Amino acid sequence: MSDVFDKCRSWKDYRIAKAAGIYPYFRSIEASHGATEVEIEGRRVIMVGSNNYLGLSADPRVKEAAIHAVEKFGTTCSGSRLLNGTLALHEELEARLAKFLNRESALVISTGFQTNLALSSILGRHDIVFSDRQNHASLVDGIRLGFATERKFRHNDLDHLEQLLAAAEPNAGKIIITDGVFSMEGDLCNLPRLVELAKRYNARLMTDDAHSMGVLGEHGRGVSEYFGLEAETDLVMGTFSKSFASLGGVLAGPFEVINYMRHKARSVIFSASMTPASVASALKALEIIEAEPERRARLLDIAEKMHNGFRAMGFDTGVSVTPVVPVQIGDQVKCFRFWKALHEAGVFANPVIPPAVEAGHALIRTSYMATHTDAQLDQVLDTFEKIGRRLDVIPETRPTAYEPVQIARPGTGVRANKASEKWAAGSAGHLVNPNGFSLDQLSRMSSREVAGKLFDAVEHLTWRAANFQPEDLRKLGGASRRLWKKRGELPGLLLEKGAHFFMKNGHDHNGTPVERN
């Protein structure tokens, strides 16, 4: 008899990564020191894994605004916006954002994820949504919750989008939805062409500006301002958990549309409203964003420094033109090992693996704040270089030349940097990894006898290694204490080498060709 919990018990990736000492998630941050450094497990590390782009989460003015709001309104509204959860602060933030974004109306919602879920309220049975395949998960879920037909186009492949638009029912309601800045690879949507296609095929257009609001454009209004196409973009979404140093989100656009969502969106009317502290923090952050454009200028300078610093060493930062600076690793296990080495060396970054990126395209995602110091940035670059050479991600000697980056500064119109062939193949999902399996591939083979034995062996040997004592090594004939010091790396190495053996062998124990990316 099948049990709905069976999938949970048989899922081994978590146990393998934990046992091998390369599990990177849910790390507890014990304290923050000016946003750019945090304390984890009792030691300070440089934070390059946050989306706090302008560094405002540690700004005394923002913190003071949050404290004052709690003193005046308490810690929560204890209800939805529809009934008892609307404060004067909510209405003030909405009015200020509508003015800032040059829109008729704005609606603030409790989280950025819930903000995109509100889209489902306008997606009817006879509508069609055209969505970039690399859109954020919240957009994916918002579309799924609606009743519209979804048509996905290949990432930034607008010829493919046009084919889908041309084949669609001419009289159907149509909307094109895209991230403004794609959160993992840092490239921009091709908004000029999207606007052209929307007009030609009578479709509406929405951008998710979570990673560009506060960052791009002369005034920080996001990709539509950056491209000079604010009037041609029907709906704009933003989040407060990044540049706005708070929690929540905003949808802005025509009054009738926003008012409809205000009364129909389930994530609005059945969820408690933004807390007073969150609203006040976002309001103060908006005030600073408008008054201090030098923060954006500094942030873009930092982005250029880091992109070119990585490329000068031989790292591949792909197509990004923003403060999202991804570093290509490729192999998923090696990506986890790279992350662990960074963490041990005092740098907090984020490993990104499928399904957030395509298989074989694992990367270390770094992102920067306007408040990072040059000394901190130089330390990050130096750490990456040492680990990159040790793990054979970059060559022993620096390349004699590299492709410099262009950053999305106001007035440039740059949309993406030139990517290597390997990066382009990985981004498109065409990358075949000749060197080894990812944990995802191994988990898909976990029912096979040989793969199952590998999993069991890794777990068993990891447990044995974790419980070994120096006395045990002496019993083995005075084995080197250097082996004892390296014991934590052995399970990960075993897992990686075993996976590579399967890939090179190319068949399972029954002689069936093994699935490859």
C-alpha positions in Angstrom: 0.0 0.0 0.0 1.3 3.4 -0.9 2.0 6.0 1.8 1.9 9.7 1.0 5.0 10.0 3.3 7.1 7.4 1.3 8.7 10.1 -0.8 9.9 11.9 2.4 11.5 8.8 3.9 13.2 7.9 0.6 14.7 11.3 0.0 18.4 11.0 0.6 20.0 14.2 -0.7 19.7 15.9 2.7 21.2 13.1 4.6 24.1 12.6 2.1 25.0 16.3 2.1 24.7 16.5 5.9 26.8 13.4 6.4 29.4 14.6 3.9 29.6 18.0 5.7 28.5 20.0 2.6 24.9 20.9 3.6 24.6 24.6 3.0 21.1 25.6 4.0 19.3 27.0 7.0 22.5 28.5 8.5 21.7 30.4 11.7 22.9 34.0 11.7 23.5 34.9 15.3 24.2 38.6 14.9 24.7 41.3 12.2 27.5 43.8 12.2 26.6 46.7 9.9 24.8 44.3 7.4 28.1 43.5 5.5 29.3 41.1 8.2 27.4 38.6 10.2 28.2 36.2 13.0 27.7 32.4 12.4 28.7 29.7 14.9 30.6 32.3 16.9 32.7 33.9 14.2 32.3 36.9 11.8 32.1 36.3 8.1 31.7 38.7 5.2 28.1 38.6 3.8 28.0 38.4 0.0 24.8 36.3 0.0 22.3 39.0 0.8 19.9 41.0 -1.4 20.2 44.0 0.9 21.5 45.9 -2.1 21.7 49.4 -0.6 22.7 48.3 2.8 19.7 49.9 4.4 18.8 47.1 6.8 21.4 48.4 9.2 20.8 52.1 8.6 19.9 53.8 11.9 17.2 55.8 10.3 15.4 52.7 9.1 15.7 51.0 12.4 14.5 54.1 14.3 11.4 54.3 12.0 10.6 50.6 12.7 10.9 51.1 16.5 8.7 54.2 16.5 6.0 52.4 14.5 5.9 49.6 17.1 5.7 52.1 19.9 2.7 53.8 18.2 0.8 50.8 16.6 2.1 47.7 18.3 3.8 44.7 16.8 1.0 43.5 14.4 -2.3 44.5 12.9 -3.8 41.1 13.7 -6.0 41.0 10.7 -6.3 41.4 6.9 -6.3 44.6 5.0 -9.9 44.0 4.0 -11.2 44.0 7.5 -9.2 45.3 10.5 -5.6 45.4 9.2 -5.3 48.7 7.3 -3.3 51.4 9.0 -2.8 55.0 7.9 0.8 53.8 7.4 -0.3 51.3 4.7 -2.2 54.0 2.8 0.8 56.4 3.1 3.2 53.8 1.7 0.8 53.0 -1.2 0.4 56.7 -2.1 4.2 57.3 -1.9 5.0 54.2 -4.1 2.4 55.1 -6.7 4.0 58.5 -7.0 7.5 57.1 -7.0 6.7 54.6 -9.7 4.7 57.0 -11.8 1.6 54.8 -11.6 -2.1 55.5 -10.9 -2.3 53.2 -7.9 -0.3 50.8 -5.8 -1.2 47.9 -3.5 1.2 46.7 -0.7 1.0 43.0 0.4 2.5 41.2 3.3 5.4 39.4 1.4 6.9 39.5 -2.0 5.8 36.0 -2.7 2.2 36.7 -1.8 2.4 39.8 -4.0 2.9 37.6 -7.1 0.3 35.2 -5.9 -2.2 38.1 -6.2 -1.8 37.8 -10.0 -4.1 34.8 -10.0 -7.1 37.1 -9.3 -6.9 38.6 -12.8 -6.1 35.4 -14.7 -9.4 34.1 -16.1 -10.3 30.9 -18.0 -10.2 32.6 -21.4 -6.9 34.3 -20.8 -3.4 33.3 -21.8 -0.2 34.0 -19.8 3.2 34.0 -21.6 5.9 33.4 -19.0 9.7 33.3 -19.2 10.9 29.8 -18.2 13.3 31.4 -15.6 10.8 33.5 -13.9 10.8 33.5 -10.1 9.0 30.7 -8.3 6.4 33.1 -6.9 5.4 34.1 -10.5 5.2 30.4 -11.4 2.9 29.8 -8.5 0.8 32.9 -9.0 0.1 31.8 -12.6 -0.7 28.2 -11.5 -3.3 29.5 -9.0 -5.1 31.3 -11.8 -7.4 29.8 -14.4 -5.6 31.1 -17.4 -3.7 28.9 -19.9 0.1 29.2 -19.5 2.5 29.3 -22.4 6.2 29.3 -21.3 8.9 30.7 -23.7 12.6 29.8 -23.5 14.6 32.2 -21.4 14.9 35.6 -23.1 14.1 33.9 -26.4 11.7 36.4 -27.8 11.5 34.7 -31.2 10.1 31.7 -29.4 7.7 34.1 -27.6 6.5 35.6 -30.8 5.8 32.1 -32.2 3.6 31.4 -29.2 1.8 34.8 -29.5 1.2 34.3 -33.2 -0.3 30.8 -32.5 -2.6 32.0 -29.7 -6.3 32.7 -30.0 -6.5 36.3 -31.3 -9.5 37.2 -29.2 -8.1 35.8 -25.9 -6.9 38.1 -23.1 -3.1 38.0 -23.1 -0.4 39.0 -20.7 3.4 38.7 -20.9 5.1 38.2 -17.5 8.8 38.4 -16.9 11.4 39.0 -14.3 13.1 42.4 -14.8 16.4 41.1 -13.4 16.7 37.3 -13.3 17.7 36.5 -9.8 20.2 33.7 -10.3 22.1 34.8 -13.4 21.7 38.6 -13.1 20.7 39.3 -16.7 17.9 41.6 -17.7 14.8 41.0 -19.7 14.7 42.4 -23.3 12.1 44.9 -22.4 12.2 47.0 -25.6 11.4 43.9 -27.7 8.8 42.7 -25.1 7.0 46.0 -25.5 7.1 45.7 -29.2 5.6 42.2 -29.1 2.9 43.2 -26.6 1.7 46.0 -28.8 1.8 43.9 -32.0 -0.3 41.0 -30.4 -2.5 43.1 -28.2 -1.1 41.7 -24.9 -0.5 43.3 -21.5 3.0 43.4 -20.0 4.2 42.9 -16.4 7.7 43.0 -14.9 8.8 41.6 -11.6 11.3 44.2 -10.4 12.2 42.5 -7.1 16.0 42.8 -7.9 15.9 46.1 -9.8 13.7 48.4 -7.8 15.9 50.7 -5.9 18.9 49.6 -8.0 18.4 50.3 -11.7 17.4 53.5 -13.5 18.3 57.1 -12.8 15.9 57.2 -9.8 15.9 53.5 -8.9 12.4 52.7 -10.4 13.6 49.5 -12.0 14.0 48.1 -15.5 11.2 50.0 -17.1 12.8 53.3 -16.1 16.2 52.0 -17.1 14.9 51.3 -20.6 12.8 54.4 -20.7 9.6 52.3 -21.1 7.6 53.1 -18.0 4.5 54.1 -19.9 4.5 51.0 -22.0 4.8 48.6 -19.0 1.3 47.9 -17.6 2.1 46.3 -14.2 5.1 46.5 -12.0 5.9 44.4 -9.0 8.5 45.1 -6.4 9.5 43.6 -3.1 10.6 45.3 0.2 12.9 42.5 1.3 15.8 43.7 -0.8 16.6 47.3 -1.5 13.8 48.5 0.8 15.2 46.7 3.9 11.9 45.4 5.1 9.3 42.6 4.3 6.4 42.9 1.9 5.7 43.7 -1.7 3.9 46.1 -4.1 1.9 45.9 -7.3 1.5 49.1 -9.2 -0.5 50.0 -12.3 -3.9 51.3 -13.5 -6.3 52.1 -10.7 -9.1 49.8 -11.9 -6.7 46.8 -12.0 -5.1 47.5 -8.6 -8.5 48.1 -7.0 -9.8 44.8 -8.4 -6.8 42.9 -6.9 -7.3 44.8 -3.6 -10.8 43.2 -3.4 -10.3 39.9 -5.1 -6.8 38.6 -4.5 -6.9 35.8 -1.9 -3.3 36.6 -0.7 -4.6 40.0 0.2 -8.0 39.4 1.7 -7.2 36.2 3.6 -3.8 37.1 5.0 -2.7 39.4 7.8 -1.4 42.8 6.6 2.2 44.0 6.7 3.3 44.7 10.3 3.7 48.3 11.4 7.5 48.0 11.7 7.7 46.6 8.1 5.6 49.4 6.6 7.6 52.1 8.5 10.9 50.5 7.4 9.8 50.5 3.8 8.6 54.1 4.0 11.9 55.3 5.4 13.9 53.2 2.9 11.9 54.8 0.0 12.7 58.2 1.4 16.5 57.4 1.4 16.3 55.8 -2.1 14.9 59.1 -3.4 17.3 61.3 -1.5 20.6 59.4 -1.9 21.3 58.4 -5.5 25.0 58.0 -4.6 24.1 54.7 -3.0 23.1 53.3 -6.4 26.2 54.7 -8.1 28.4 53.1 -5.4 26.6 49.7 -5.8 27.1 49.7 -9.6 30.8 50.5 -9.1 31.1 47.6 -6.7 29.3 45.3 -9.2 31.8 46.2 -11.9 34.8 45.7 -9.6 33.6 42.2 -8.6 32.7 41.0 -12.1 36.0 42.1 -13.5 37.9 40.8 -10.5 36.5 37.3 -10.9 37.0 37.3 -14.6 40.6 38.4 -14.3 41.2 35.2 -12.3 39.5 33.0 -14.8 36.1 32.6 -13.2 33.0 32.8 -15.5 30.4 35.3 -14.3 28.1 34.7 -17.2 25.7 37.3 -18.6 25.0 39.4 -15.5 25.0 43.2 -15.8 23.9 43.8 -12.2 25.1 43.5 -8.6 24.0 39.8 -8.8 27.4 38.2 -9.6 27.1 34.5 -10.2 30.3 32.4 -10.3 30.1 29.3 -12.5 31.1 26.0 -10.8 29.2 23.4 -12.9 29.3 20.2 -10.8 26.8 20.2 -8.0 28.9 18.3 -5.5 31.9 20.6 -6.2 29.6 23.6 -5.8 28.8 22.4 -2.3 32.5 21.8 -1.5 33.3 25.3 -2.8 30.6 26.8 -0.7 31.9 25.0 2.4 35.5 26.2 1.8 34.2 29.8 1.4 32.3 29.5 4.6 35.3 28.2 6.5 37.4 31.0 5.1 35.0 33.7 6.3 32.8 34.4 3.3 29.1 33.8 3.2 27.8 33.2 -0.3 25.0 31.0 -1.7 25.3 27.7 -3.6 22.7 27.5 -6.4 21.7 24.1 -7.8 18.9 22.6 -9.8 16.0 23.4 -10.1 17.0 27.0 -9.5 19.4 26.6 -12.4 19.7 24.0 -15.1 21.3 20.7 -14.4 25.1 20.9 -14.7 25.0 24.7 -14.2 25.5 24.9 -10.5 27.0 28.2 -9.4 27.9 30.3 -6.4 25.7 33.3 -6.3 27.2 36.4 -4.8 25.4 39.8 -4.4 26.6 43.0 -3.1 25.7 46.1 -1.0 26.5 49.7 -1.4 28.0 49.6 2.1 30.6 46.9 1.4 34.2 48.3 1.8 36.9 47.9 -0.7 38.9 45.9 1.9 36.0 43.5 2.3 35.6 43.1 -1.4 39.4 42.4 -1.9 39.2 39.8 0.8 36.3 38.1 -1.0 38.2 38.1 -4.3 41.4 36.7 -2.7 39.4 33.9 -1.0 37.6 32.9 -4.2 40.9 32.8 -6.0 42.6 30.5 -3.5 39.7 28.1 -3.3 39.1 28.2 -7.1 42.7 27.0 -7.7 42.6 24.4 -5.0 39.3 22.9 -6.4 40.5 23.2 -10.0 37.7 25.6 -11.0 40.2 28.1 -12.4 43.7 27.6 -13.8 46.8 27.9 -11.7 47.8 31.1 -13.6 45.5 34.0 -14.5 44.4 34.4 -18.1 46.3 36.9 -20.1 43.0 38.5 -21.2 39.4 38.4 -20.3 36.1 39.8 -21.6 35.3 42.9 -19.4 31.8 43.5 -18.2 29.4 46.3 -18.9 27.1 47.3 -16.0 23.5 48.4 -16.4 24.2 52.1 -15.6 21.5 54.7 -16.4 21.6 55.6 -20.1 23.7 52.6 -21.3 20.9 50.3 -22.4 23.1 47.2 -21.8 21.1 44.1 -21.2 23.5 41.2 -20.9 27.2 40.5 -21.0 28.8 38.1 -23.4 28.7 34.6 -22.0 31.1 31.7 -22.5 29.9 28.8 -24.6 29.7 26.7 -21.5 27.6 29.2 -19.6 25.3 29.6 -22.6 24.8 25.9 -22.9 24.2 25.5 -19.2 21.7 28.4 -19.1 19.8 26.8 -22.0 19.7 23.4 -20.3 22.0 21.8 -22.9 25.1 21.3 -20.7 26.3 17.7 -20.5 28.6 17.3 -17.6 31.5 15.0 -18.7 33.0 14.7 -15.3 30.4 13.5 -13.0 26.8 13.2 -11.7 25.0 15.7 -9.6 23.2 14.8 -6.4 20.0 15.2 -8.3 21.1 12.6 -10.9 22.2 10.2 -8.1 18.9 10.6 -6.3 17.1 9.6 -9.5 19.2 6.4 -9.6 18.8 5.7 -5.9 16.5 2.7 -6.5 19.2 1.0 -8.5 21.3 -1.5 -6.6 24.7 -0.1 -7.3 23.7 3.5 -6.6 22.0 2.5 -3.4 25.1 0.8 -2.2 27.1 4.0 -2.9 24.6 6.0 -0.8 24.8 3.5 2.0 28.6 3.4 1.9 29.0 7.1 2.0 26.6 7.4 5.0 28.3 4.6 6.8 31.8 5.8 6.2 30.9 9.3 7.1 29.5 8.2 10.4 32.6 6.2 11.1 34.8 9.1 10.2 32.8 11.5 12.4 33.3 9.2 15.4 37.0 8.3 14.8 39.4 9.4 17.5 43.1 10.0 17.3 43.6 6.8 19.3 42.0 4.8 16.6 44.5 6.1 14.1 47.4 5.1 16.4 45.9 1.5 16.4 46.3 1.5 12.7 50.0 1.6 13.0 50.7 5.3 13.6 48.9 6.6 10.5 49.5 10.2 9.7 47.7 12.8 11.8 47.3 14.7 8.6 44.7 12.2 7.6 42.9 12.8 10.8 42.7 16.5 10.1 41.4 15.9 6.6 38.7 13.4 7.7 35.9 15.8 7.2 36.7 16.1 3.4 36.8 12.3 2.8 33.1 11.6 2.5 32.5 14.4 0.1 35.5 13.2 -2.0 34.2 9.7 -1.9 30.8 10.8 -3.0 32.2 12.9 -5.9 34.6 10.2 -7.1 32.0 7.5 -6.9 29.6 9.7 -8.9 32.3 10.3 -11.5 32.9 6.6 -11.8 29.2 6.0 -12.7 29.4 8.8 -15.3 32.5 7.4 -16.9 31.1 3.8 -16.8 27.9 5.1 -18.3 25.7 2.0 -17.4 23.9 0.7 -14.3 24.3 -2.8 -13.0 21.8 -4.1 -15.5 23.7 -2.7 -18.5 21.1 0.0 -19.0 22.5 3.3 -20.2 22.5 5.8 -17.4 20.4 9.0 -17.9 22.6 12.0 -18.5 21.8 15.7 -18.6 
